Amino acid sequence: MTAGPARSIVERVTERVERRDVEAALEARRELGPAYEDDIVDNLVAKIERRLDERRPQVPARHHHVDLRLPLGSIALGIGVTAVALNGGGNGNAGAGRVIVTIIAWIAIAIVNAAYALRR
């Protein structure tokens, strides 16, 4: 083999691919010349990647759970805002302003929930 830093690189490559693959690539380079060097290197790299993929442990697909804290919390807050806005402190007069505040609150809740859902 070679000496110095190149030796460790060659050793690491040959651990992942069979020695005959590296020797075949070197022999092909000698026979075909520099014009085919890129193709030879690409082929060897593809073999190395396949071998690494074979050795890499297969990770099971992750289950995506739905986080319901924001939607449920915002509905609870919306119910509270609706009660306060329409009740008006107990005087029973639910004027147009209170209805508008309630509608605006629910639109804001919908926008926050939609933005959160799209962000995920």
Beta strands, then each sheet from edge to edge (+ up, - down):
end
